[in-house]
């Protein structure tokens, strides 16, 4: 069996393999073949189980198609339905329950091509990579993968990532003022490794969030993709179909889907294609 590169955690190895395969997918057209698992293992320096776990995740997300005896191919392009509110502002209530975090991995490494492109920085530039399990009232609810510009958060500690609200820590400890985010949400299912962390059956439904957050100057601060349990969350979109009542102003506080409670400071709206709330299930 092939050995993974030494000194790298299991979650991070799978994450880097996933990003590398995503880079291949994004550089090809629907129906194009990608290299075999054996070839990808040799190229990326990871074991077959690690590579297969990353590929399984992309197959489940509808980005790759396996054809028995033929190989792997880029999946057909998805049809996008955009829902637009009147003012593009997000108004959301506070989510129920007490939110806590458990760190799975926390390290500093090079951004790489894909994350570097999203954060508008050199692939060789340093980022802080964080994988953490989000819990509500002690029950696992989501897995988050955070990629933050390392230069913005010198001395970022494990305690900041486990206790309190991350954006509060960014503001008060690191003088990073986030202002808006562009976020995509789509349905998916959990892999075996994700199912174990979330304590749900393999292939259970889930919500996949992908978010790019910027500060008050427009500079990207973090790129995040998160997996939320589909059996405990639902999204309700509120669409503005007519003019607002005179003097009415939308609330700016609360919990944005995919963002832990505490979120953005008062008066800093989140740019989004929907207005909605995300609620914990019973």
N, C-alpha and C positions, 0 to 999 in steps of 0.2 A: 504494500500500500504506500502511496506517495506521502511524504511528510510535509506538513505545513512549515512555512518559514518560522524560525525560532523567535521567541520573544514577542509573539503577537497573540492577543486574546482571541477566544473562539468567536465571540460576537463580532469583533472587529475584522477578523479574517473573512467571515461570511459577508460582512458589510462591504469590504474592499473588493471581494470577488463579485458581489452584486453590482457595485458601481462600474467595474471593468466590463462586465457583460452588458450593462445598460449603455455604456459608451459605444460598444459595438452595435447594439440595436439602433441607437440614435444616429449612427453614421450610415445606416443601411435603409433600404426601402422595404415595405411590406412584401413578404414572400421570399426575401433574400435569405440564403443560408448563413449560419454562423458556424465557427469552427466546432469540432467535436469536443466532447467533455475531456477526452484524453489530451487533445491539443491545448485546450484552455488550461488544464491543470499544469501542464509543462510551462506554458507562457506565464501564468500567474504565480507559480510556485506554491500551490495549495493542494491539499489532498482531494481525492475524488468525493468523499462525503461532504466536505466543505463546499466544493464547487456545485455538487448536486443540490445541496440545500439552497444555495443562492439561485440556481436555475429553477428549482421547484417554486420558489417565491415569485419569480418573474413569469413562469407559466401560469400560476394561480392568479396573478394580476392581469393576465391577458396580454402580456407583452411578447411572449414567446410561444411557439407551437412546436410540440414534439410529434414527429411522424415516425412510427415504428419502421425500422429498417432503412430510413432515409436520413434522419438527423433532426436538427433543430432549425427553425425558421422564424424570421421576424413576423409577428402576428399582424393581421389586417388592422388598418388604422381605426381608431375608435371614433364613434359619432359623438360630438360634443353638443350638449344643450345648455345654452347660457341663460341664466335668470338674472335680470337686472332690476334693481330697485330705483326709486326716483333720485336718490342722492348718493347712492353707492356707499352709504355708511352702514356700519354694523351695529345693531342694537340688540343686546343680549342680557338675560338675567344671570344671576349667580347660579352656578351649578350646585346641586345638593351634595352634602357629605363633606367629610374632612379629608383633604387631599394631602398625600405624602409621597415621597420618592425613595426608591432604592437604587443605588448606583450599580450598574452591571459592568461598565467599563468607563475609564476616564484617562485620556492620554493626549499628548500633543504630537502631531505628525504633519507631513506635507499634505496640502489640499488635494493634489491630484487634478487631472484634467477636468473632470465633470464638476466637482464641487468648486474648484477654482473658477470655472466659467460662471457658475451661478453667483458666487460671491465677488465676481469681478476682481480677481487677484491672480497672481502667478501660480501655476500648478506646484511650484516649489515653495510657495509661501506656507507659513505654518498656521494650522488651525487647531483648536481644541475640539476633540471628538468626545462626545458623551453618549453613552447608551444608558438609559434609566427606565426602570419600571415604575409606572405611576399607579398609586393605590388610592381607593376611596373607602374610608372607614375600614381600612386594613385589607380590602379585597382588591386583587390586581385588576386594573382597568385598561391600561394602555402601555405600549412599549414605544419609547421615543428615541430617535437618533438625532442628536444635535451636532451641528458643525458651526463653530463660532470662530471668527477671526481672532487668532491668538494675540495679536498686537493690541486689541481693544480690551482684553481682560487679563493683564498680567497679574499673577497671584490668585487667579480664580481657584477657589478651594472646593473640595468635595462637600464640605458642610453647606456651602451656598447652593449646591446642586441638589441637596437633600432636604434642606430646611427652608421654609418660607417660599416667597415668590421670586423666581429667577429674574424677572424684569425689574423688581424692586432692588435686588442686589446689583443688577447692571447699572441702574440709575444712581444709587447711593454710594456704592463701593467703587464702581469703575467709570462713573460719569458718562455712561452710554444711555442715551435717551432714544428709545425706539418709538417710531411714530406710526408706521403703516406696514401692512403685510399683504402679499398676494398669495392666496391659498387655493389649492385644488383639492377636491374631495371625491373619492370614488369607492365603490364597493369592492371587496376582495374576500379572500378566505385566509385562515391562518395556517402556517406550516406546522410541522411536528414540533420544532424547537419553540416557536412562538406559542403554540398551544400549551406547552408545558409551563411556560412563564405566566401565561394568562389563566391557567387552570381551566381550560375549556377543551372539548374534543378537537382533534385534528380536522382541518377543513371547515371549522366553524366560520360563520359569516363575520366580517369585520369591516370597519371603515378605515380607509387609507387617506391620511392627510399629508399633503406636501406643501410646505410654506417657506417663503422667502421674506424675511423681515428686514426693514431698513430704518435708519435713524432719521433725525430731523434734517440732516443734510442730504438725504437720499442715498447714502452709502449703505450697501448691504451689510448687515450685522451677523445674521445667522441663517443657515439653511437647515430645515428640519423636515424629516418625514416620520410620521407616527402611525401606529396601528392601534385603533380603539375597538374594544369588544362590541360586536354587532348585537349581542343579546342584551346589552345594558345601555345602549345609547340610541337615540333617534334624533334626527334633524328636522326642525319645523321651519320652513321658509316663510317670511313675511314679505309680501310683495306690495309695493306702493302702487295702487291702481287709480289713485286720484290725488288731488292736492291735499296737503295736511291742513288740519284745523288751524285757524289763526292763533299765533302765539305758541303753538305746540313745537317742542324740540325733542328729538330722540335722545334717550339715555345713552351715555357713553361708557358706563361701567359694566362690569360683569365678566362672564366667562365666554370667550370666543371658542367655537368648535376647534378642538385640537390644541388649544392654548390653556394651560393650567390656570385656575382661579387667581385673581390678582391682576392679570393681564396688563393692559396699557394704561398710562396715566390719564387722568381726567382731561378731556378736551383733545385727545389724540385719537381721532377716528381711524379705523382699520379699513383700508380700501378693499373691497370685495365685490364679486359679481352677484352676491346674494345677501339678503338680510335674514338672519335666522338665529335660532337658539339650539343648544344641544343639551339634552336632559338625561340624567342618570335614570336607569330603569328602577323598578321596584326591588 
